[in-house]
Amino acid sequence: MEKIVWKILVLLCTLMLVASCAATYSMVDTGEGIDKTPKELALEHLKEIMDKYHSDFDVYTDLSAAGNHFVMLAKMGKDVEINPGCFENPYSGATCIENKFNGTGTSWGGWYLMNGILEGEETEPKANWGEYSDAGFNLTGAKKLTFWARGKEGGERVEFFAFGVGRDPNTGVPIAPYPDSSPKVTICGKLKSPCYITLSKEWKQYTIDLNGVDTSYVLGGFGWVTNAPRNNNKPITFYLDDIKYDKERLDEPRFLVSYELLPTDEPVLKNTAFTYDNALALLAFMANHTEEDLERAKLLGDAFVYAMDHDRYFTDGRIRNAYQGGDLKLFPSWKPHGKPYTVRMPGWWDVKNDSWYEDGFAVGTHTGNVAWAIIALLSLYEDTGDDKYLNTSIRMGEWIERECRNETGAGGYTGGYEGWEKTENNPQGQTRMPWKSTEHNIDVYVAFARLYKLSGNEVWKERALHAKHFVEAMWDEKEGHFWTGTLEDGTTINKATVPTDINAWSLMAMDEIDKYGRGIEWVENNCYVEADGFKGFDFNNDTDGIWFEGTAHMVIAYQILGNETGANLYLEELRSAQKEANNTNGKGLVAASHDGVNTGFDWVYDARLHVGATAWFVFAEHGYNPYWNINSSEPIPPLISAFDTGAPTNPYPSISGTHKGTITPNKIIEVSKLYT
C-alpha cells in the first residue's frame, strides 16, 4: 500500500469546481422513443455510474475494475500460467484473463479465483484454503454464475467451477475448518465432475446454475482445471471475461468511480472515486430532490460517514482524497493494521511488476476535499435531520482546525497532507502540505459558516472568518482577480497560475458580488476559449482547451450576477458538449474538450466522462448553488445575521424595547442591508 512509484499527471480534482444556472430546457431524443432533458440524461449517467458495480456481484470484468472480487489467484497443480491483464481481444472493456496450460503426460493444473486474506502490514492478499474464519462472502440470493470464454485456437478442453475450497473435490466432505458453504459446482451441477467444456475461437457465454446451492459463505468464487490427456498432450491457451454472479446490492452505501476510462488508458484511475466528485454527486441528487434522489444522497452520505469511521489507519476525523468505487468495505478477513472491514482505498494492479500500487495524492487528505464533504453532509442534514451527518461534519471540521490552521501571513488553512500513513516501510508517515490555497479556504469558509449556523457553536464563526480573511487577502484589487494562494512559506503569493474556479466560487460562497464580480470579467478576458467546436473557459489563462467544469462554474456565476444571456449561452454550449464532445455517451459530461488540457499544476484534464463535470452540469441546469444548498437566484447567506431594522414600510428594529440615541454593538457585526 506504500508502493507509490510516480506522481500521476491525470485528472486529479484537487481544485474544486462550481456551477448552477437555470434556463429553458431542451429535449433530447434518446432513440428509444422517449424525449429526455439534458438534466435528466446527466442524472441518468450519475445513477448508472453509481449502480455499475452493484447491479451484479462481479468476479472479474477488467483488470483493477472497482467491482472485482475474489482477486487472490491461487494456483493448483503445475504447468499453468495466468495473466489477468491481457489486452488481446477481450469480450468487453480493456482486458480479459489469459490462461495457459503446458503440461504433458499425467500433468494437471488450474487456478482458483478466491477471496484470500490480508493481515497486518501486508500489501497483497494470500491464499486461504479454508484455514481462516470469517473469510467468505455471503452470496445468498444468487441464482447463477455467468462467464465468457474462448480458446485461442479452438478445441481447448477445460472444466469450470465455483466453490469447493476446503472440501474434498469428489465427495464434498469438509477437509478444512472453515470451508466453502457448498461443495464444488460445475456447469454440469453440484459434485458433477469431471465436466469438461470444449471451447471455440469465438466468445461464448456459459452459466453455472446455483439454484439449491448454499452460497452463504464463499471462498472460491470461480476456478478452472484441466489436464494433459484431455488436451492430447498439447499446450492450450484460452481467455475468460465478465465473470459475475446475478446478485444486486443497490441498497449498499458506495462511492462513484470518478472517470470513465478508455480501453487504451493506463488503469491508474480505473477504480478511483475522488471525495470531491462524490460530494458533488451527493449534492446533484439533493438538487434534483426526488424521493429516489434523496435515497441515493443518503447512500453517499452514509459512505462518507463509514469512510471516516473505518479508515485502515487514522481515527482522527480525516477522510482521504479518494476511495475505491464498488464495495465500500474491504473484503472479509482483509485486515490492514489488524482492522476488519476498513474502507477500500483506490489503486491498480501492475501486471509487468506483478504488484499493487497506490497514488500518494489519493491516499492523502487535502483540506478543500474535506470541506466539500462537510458541505455535502450538512446539506443532507438540513434535509433529513439525521444527526450522524452533522456529527461527522463536526469531526471533519475539527480535523481541519487542528491539523491545518495557520497563523502566518494572512492566516487561513494549509493544504493538508499527502502520502501514506506510518508503516515499517514508510516510517515518516504522511507529508504536510504547508502551502495555502484560495479555493480550499473558500470551501472551508462555507463549511465552517454552515457549521456555525447549524450547530450554534461560536467557535465555527471565528474559524470561518479566519478562512475568509485569507481569501480576502488573495484578492488583487488592481488586477481584478484572486490569486491561487501562497507558496510553501504560507506568506508569498503564488502567481504562477490563476485558476478560473476561484473567481466563480467566490461569488457562490460569499455575499460580496459588487466587490468580487470583477473576477468574472477577468475570466472572460483571459480564459475564454473556442476549441473543438465549442465555446467555453479554460482552467487557467493559457487557453489551451475548454474545461467544461469551469464553464459550468461560469454559468452559475452568471446566474448569480443576473446575467441570463451569459448563463444561457454557455449552458447551451454544455448541452452541445453533452451530445457531441469527444468520448461522450450523450448523457454525462467529459472533463475537457480534448486530451491534455493543462492546469498549470501537476496534472492535466482529458476528454473523459467525469462525475464532477456532470454534477456541475446538473447544478447549472437546476440553477443551484451547491455551496449553500440554495437556488442560484437566492442571496448568499451572510455569516453573521445582525438585527433586521425592517423595510421602510416597517421602520422599527426587530429587537424588543424602545431605543433612543446610539445603539453600540459589543462585537463586530456584518450588515447585509441598512435602511436610514
N, C-alpha and C positions, 0 to 999 in steps of 0.2 A: 504494500500500500504506500510505501515511501519510495517507489521506484520511478519518480518523475525524471525524464531524461531531456526534455526540451520544452521551451515556452511556446505555446501554440499561437500562431498568428491567425486566429479564426474569429468567429462571430461571438466573442465573449462580451456579454452585455454588462459591462461594468458601469457604463454611463446610462443613466435611466432616461426614459423617454416618456412623452406625454401627448395626448390628443383628445379632442372631442368637439364636435360641432354638428348640429342637426341641420339637415337640408332636405329638400324634397327627395323622395325615394325613387330610384329607377328600378325596373323589374328585369330579371334575367331569366331567359328560357333555359331550363336545366336539361332539356332534351327528353324529359320524362313526362311532358305534358303538364308540368307544374311550374308556374312562374314564382320565383323567389326573389326577395330583395337582396341587394348586396350584403346588408347586415345579417339577414337570415343565413345566407351562404357562409359568411365568415364565422358565425356562431356554430354552424353545422361542422365546419372544419375543426374548430376547437373541441367540439364534442367527439368527433371521430378520432382525433389525436388522444383525447382523454381515455377513450374506450379501446384503443387499438390493442393494448396488451392485456385487457381484462374481458374481452368477449370470448376468448378461449384461454386455455392453460397451455402455453407453448412449451415445448421441449427445445425446439430449435426452429428459428426462421431465418436468421442471418448471424454471422459472427458478431458477437458483442451486442446483439439486439437486446433491448430492455426487457422483453418478455421471456427470454430464455430461462429454463430451469434444467435441473439435472446436468449441470455443466462440468461435473467431475468425470473425466474419461478414464474408465477402469479397464485395463487390458485383461483378456482371458486367453489362455493358451499361448501360442507363439506364431511367428511369421506373419504378423498383422501390423498394419500402419493405419493412422487416421489423421486427417487434416480438416479441421472444422472451418477453415477459411479458404476454401477452393473457389476460384473465380471462373472455372471452366463450365460455361453453360448451366448456371443454376436454374432451378424451376422458377423461382421468383427472387426478387431482391438482388443483393450484391454477391452473395456467396452460397455455397452448399457444402456438404460434408463429403470429402473424398475418402474412400475406404479401399484398402488393398490387402490381399492375402496372397502370400508367395510360397505356401507350403507344398511339400510333396510327401509321398508315402502315406503314413498314418497321421500326418500333422493336422492339427485343427487350431482354430483361434477365432477370436471375436472381440467385441467391445461392449461394455455396459455404459450407458449414459446415466450416471447415478448422482444423487444429491451430495454424497460425501459429507465431510465435517471440516471445520476450520477452528483452530484453537489458539489462544494466547496472541502472540505477535506474528503468527503465520500470515503470509500474503496470498497463499494459494491453497485450495482445499486438498484433502487427501481422501483416499477411498475408505468406504465403510461397508464391510461385508456382513453387517448385522451385529457388530460388537458394541455399538454405541446406542444408548437410549435416546428417545425424543429427537430422532433424526429424520423422520419421514414426513412427507406431505400427505395431508388429508384430501383426497380427490373424490370423496363421496359425491355422487350425483353424476359423475362422468359415465357416459354410456358407450363411448367408443374412442379409440386412439387411431388417428389417421396419419399417413405419411406418404411422401412421394419418393419414388426410387427409379433409377435407370442404370443399366450396365454400360460400360464403356464400349464393349464390342457386341453385347447381346449374348444370352445363353448362360450368364453367371448364375450359380445356384447358391442361395443364401436363405437361412432361417431368421425371421424377425420375431421379436417377442417383447414383452414387458413383464416386470415383477420377477419374483423368484429369488431375490437376494436373501441369503441366509437360509435357504431351503434346498433340500435335495432336488436336483433338476428332474428326476424321474418320478419320485413319489410325492414330492411337495412337502415332506416332513421337515419341520424346522431343524436346522443344524447349527444355528447361532442364537444367542439370547434375545436379540431384537430384530427378527427377520421382517421382510415384506409381509403385509397382511394377506397377500394372495400368492399362491404358487405361480410358477411361470405360465404365461398365457401367450400362445402363438396366434397366428392368423387362423389356424385350424381349431383353436379353442384352448380351454384350461388343461394343462398337462398333456396336450396332444402334440407330442414331439417324437421324432423329427417331423418338421413341416416346412420343407424347402420350397422356395419360390424360384421360378426361372425368370430372370429379368430380360427385358428387351432394351434396345438402344434408346427408346423414347421414354420420356417421363410418364409414369403411371401411378395413380393413387391407390393405396392399399389401406385396408381397415382391419383393426383388431377389435372384435366385439367384446364389450365389457359388461354386458347385461349379466347379472347374477354374480359378478366378481366383487370381492371385498377390496375396495380401493381406499380404505380409511388410513392406511399407513404405507406410503410408497417410498422405497429407497431407490429402486431401479426403474427409472421412467421409461427406458427404451433400451433395446440391445439387438445385436445380431451375432450370429455364429456361422461358421462354415468349415469345411474340411477338404482335404486334397482329393479323396476318392470321389466326392460329389462333383468335383470340377475337373476330373480326368487328369489330375496332377498338373494342371496348368494354372499359372498365376491369374488372378482376376482383379479387376478394378471396377468399383461401382460407386454410385452417388446417392445421397439422401438429402431431402429438403422438406421444409414445412411440416415438422413433426409436432402434433398437437393433440391435446385432449379437448373434448367438447364440454368444457366446464367454464361458464362465465362467472365473473365475480364483480359485477358492476356496482355493488354496494360498498366496496372497499375504498378507504382513503388512498389517494395516489397523486402523483405528480405527472405533468405532461412533458414529454420529451420536447425540447425547445425547437429543434431544427429537423426538417425532413431532408436527409442527405441523398445525393445521387449515388447510384451503384459504383461509380468510379471514384467517389470521395474516400479519403482516409477515414477509418472508423472512429477517430478520436472523439467526435461528438455524437456517436451513434445512439447512446442511451442517456445523454446528459439532459437533465431538467433543471435549468437555471432558476434559482429562487426568485429573481426579479420577474422573469417571464411568467412564473406560476402565480405570483402575486397579482400580476396584470390579468391573467386568465380568471382568477377568482373575482376580480373587480368587473371584468367583462360580463360574467354571469350575473353579478349583482346589478349591473346597469340594465340588463335585459329583464331581469326580475320576474320571470315566470316561476311557477312552483318547481318545475324541473330545474331551472337555472339556479334557484336558491339551494336546492339539494346538492347540485354539483359544487356550488360555492362552499357549502358546508364540508363536503368531502375534501376539498382542497384546504380549507381551514383546519380540519382535523389532521390532515397530513402535516401541516406546519407545526401544530401542537405536538404531534407524535415525534416529529424530527427533533424539536428542541429537547424533548424529554428523553430521547433514546439515541443520543449520539454515541458513537462507538468509543469515545474518549471523554469529551467535555461534559460537564454538568453545571456550567456557569451561566446558562441562559443564551448562549450564542447559537446561531444557526450557520450553516455553511453556505457558500456562494452557489452551490449546485448539489443536487442529489441525483439518484438514478430514477428514470421512469420505470414503468412496470410495477412489480411488487414494491410496496413501501418498506416492508420489513425484510431484513436479511433472512436467509433460508434457515430451516430448523437445524439446530446443532452447529451453526456457524456462529462462533462466539469470539470476535476480536476483543482482546484485552479481558476475556472472560465474561463478556456481556452478551446475553442472548437477545435475539430479535432487535438488534440495533437498526437504525435507518440505513438504507443502502446508499453507498457513495458511487458516483459515476467513474467510469474507466473504460479501458479497451484491452482486448487480447491481441498481443503482437505475435503472429504466427512464426515469423522468422526467428525471433528470440525466445519463443515459447514462454512468454511472460505476460503478466497482467500489469498495466500501468495506470497511474492516476495523474491528473494535472494539478499542479501546485496552486493555480488560481481556484479551481473548482472546489478543492478541499479547504480553502481559506475562508475568511469572513470579512467582507467589505461592509463598511458602515452603511452605505446607501442601500445595499440589498436588505440588510436587517430592517432599516427604516421602512422600506416598501412592504415588507412582510407585516410590520406593525400597522401600517396604513390599511392594508387589506383586511387584517384581522379586526381592526376597530370598526371598519365598515360593516363587517359581518356581525360584530357585537351590537352595533346600533340597530341592526335589523332583527336579530334573534334574541338579544338579551342574555345570551349564554355567557356566563362569567368566565368560562375557560378561555375564551378568545381575548377578553380583557386582561386576565391574569397572565396569559402567555405574552401579551404585548408589553405588559409592565416588566416582566422578567427580561425580555429582549431589550427594552429601553434602558433598564438598569445596567445591562452589559455594555451598551454604547457609552453610557455616562461613566462607568467605572473604568473601562478599558481604552476609551478613545477621546475623552475630554482633554482639551489642550488650552493652555493659558498664554502661550507665546503669540506675539503679533496681535492679530485681531481675534484671537480665541478660536472658538469653533471646535470641531471634532475631526480627528485624524482619519486616515483611510481605512484602518483596520489591520487585518493580519492575512498573510499568505503562507502556504506550505502546510506541512504535516505536523501532527501532534508529536509529542516526545515518545520515542521508542528506543530500543537498543541501537537500531540502525540510524536513528535521527535524534541524537541526544539534545540537540539545540532547540528542538521544537519549532514552533511557527515563528515567522519573521514579522515584526511590527512594521507597518507602513506609516512613516511619520509625516508624509505629505498630507495636505488638506484639499478636499475637492469642494468646489462651489455647489455642484449638483448634490453631492452627499449631504451637505449642510442644509440645502433646500429641503431635501427629504426628511432630515432629522427635525428641522423646524416644524414641519407639518405633523410628523409623528408625535412629537412631544407636545405640540399645541393641542392636538386632539386628545392625548392622554390627560392633559390638564383639564380640558373641558368635560371629559367623561368620568374621570376619577375624582376631580375636585381637589387634587393634591397640588399645593402651591409650588412644590419643587419642580414640577414639569413646566410650569410657566417660566421660571428662571432659566431652565435648561433650554427651552425653546428660544428664548431671547438670546441666549449665548450662541446658539447656532445661527440665528438671524443676524446677529451683529457681524459675524464673519461674512455672511452672504453680502450684506450691505457694503462691507469693506472691499469686496471684489468688484463692485460696480465702478466703471470708469466713466465719469460724467462727460469728459471731453470726447472720448471715443464713442460713447453711447452704447456700451455693451458690458456684459460680465466677463471677467477673466476666468479661466478654468479652475484656478485655485492657487496653491503655493507649491514650492519645491520642498525638498525633504527637511529644510530648516524650519518649516512652518511659518515663515515670515516673507521670504522673497516670492513675489508673484510670478507664477508660471505663465509666460506669454508666448510659449512656443505654439500652442494650438488654442483656438477659440471655438468650442463646440456650439452647434446650433441649439441644442436642447436646453441649456441653462437659461437662455433668453426667453424661450417659450414657457419653461417651467416656472420661472419667477412670476409670470402673470397668473398661472394656475394656483400657485402656492400662497402668494402674498397680496394683500389688498392695497397695492400701490401701482395701479395701472398708469396713472399720469406720469410717474417717475420712470418706470421701467418699460413702458410701451415703446420707447425709442430702441430697445433691444430688438424688437421685431423689424424695425426699419433697417437696422444693421444687418440682420439675417437676409432680408430682401436684397440688399445692395451687395452682399458679399458671398452668400451661399446659394443663390438661385442657380438652378441648372436645367438645361434642356438636354436630355440624353436618352438614347434607346427608345425614342418615340414618346417620351413622357416629359412633363414639366414638374419640377419639384425642388427640393432643397437637399443639399449635401450635408454630411455630418459636420464638416468644417468648411473653411473658405478656400480649399484647394480645388473645389468644383470639379472633381474627377468622376462624379456619378451621383445618382439620386439615392438618397437614404429615405426609404418610404416611411419608416417610423417617424423620422424627423419631420417629414412632410405632414404626417398626421398631427404631430405636435403643433405645427403651424396652423392647421385647420382649427384646432381648439383655441389657440391664441387669438386667431381672427374672430372667432365666435365671442370670446370674452370681450374683445375690443368693439364688438358690434359691427364688424366689417363682413357683412354677409357675402359681398362679391368675392372677396378673397377666400372666404371659407368654402363657398360653393365651387369656386374654380378648382381648388386643389382637392376637394372631396371627389369631384368628377375624375380628376387625374388618378386618384387612388382606386376608384371604381374601374377605371380602364386598366390599371395595373393588375387588379384582381383577376381580370379576364384575359389579359394579353401579355403580361410580363414574362420574362424568361423563367422557366421552371414552375410556373403557377399551375394550380389544379382547378382554377376557376372559382375557388372558394376562399382559400387563405391568401395572405399577402406575403410576398417574399421580402427579405430584408433590404435588398438593394437592386438597382436596375440592371447591374451586371456584376460579375465576379471581381473581387479585389478592390472594392471601393475603400479608399484609405481613410483612416480616422485621425491620423496624426499621433496616435498612440501605438501600442504594440499589438494591434490586431486590425483586421480588415473585415468588411462585410461582403458576403457573397449573395448571389441571387438564389437563395434557398428559402423555402416556405418556413415561416418563423412565427411561433406562438406570440411573441411580444409584438411584432408588427401587426399581426392580425387582431390582437386585443386592442391596440390603439386605433385601428380602423373601426372596430365596434364602438369605441368611445366617440370617435368622430361622427359616426352615423347617428349615434344617440344624442349627441350634444351633452356629453357627460364629462365632468371634471373628476378624475379618479382620486386626486389628492384629498378632496373633501367629501366625496360621495354625494355630489350635488350636480344639478344641471349647469352647463357652462354659462347659461344666461343669468344664473343666480350670483349675487355678490359673494366675494370671498369673505368668509367669517374672520373678523379681527381676533387677535389673540386675547385681548382684554376688552370686555364689554363694559364701557362706562355707563353711567345712568343716562337714560334717554330723556332729553329735555322736551320731547314731543314735537309734533309738526306745528307750524304757525297756527293751525286751527285749534290746537290744544297746548298752548304755550306754558305748560307747568312742568317742573321737574318731576320725574317719576320716583321721587323719594318722599317719604311721609313727612308731614310737618310744614310749618311756614318758615320760609328762608328769606332773610333780608341781608343786604350787604354782600360780602365776598364769601364764596364757598372755596375753601382751601383744601385740596385733597392731601392726604397724608402719604400718598405714594404716587409714583409716576403712572399716568393712565394714557391710553391711546383713545382718541375720539374719532369716530368714523364720520359723524355729521354733527354740526353745531349750528343752532338757529339763534340769531341775535336780533 
